[in-house]
Amino acid sequence: MLRFCTTIVHPVVKYVCPVWHSSLTAAQSEKLESLQRRALQIIRDDSNYDMRLILAKIDSLKDRRGELTAWFFKKQVLPANSLLNYLLTTCLLVVVLY
């Protein structure tokens, strides 16, 4: 059941999360987390959510979305040859000048 959750459910929930992660409200983030909380409760009903995460050796969805967003930024935006880097540098320069 845990394998099903990590291979089928997680990819759907985390799909393009670097795009929408920062715009989630706390309620939306909690609803997403409740999916994993419920799945882990079905798999292991003997402990609280944090302990289930540790026993299953997985991160909370919020933490994982943050990691994926940071990875995306590092790989796609920060490289000097990235168009996004050029746009970001230009935007920061405009903000600093004004």
Helices and strands as residue ranges (DSSP letters): H 2-4, I 5-9, H 10-13, H 17-20, G 21-23, H 26-43, H 49-56, H 61-72, I 73-77, H 83-97
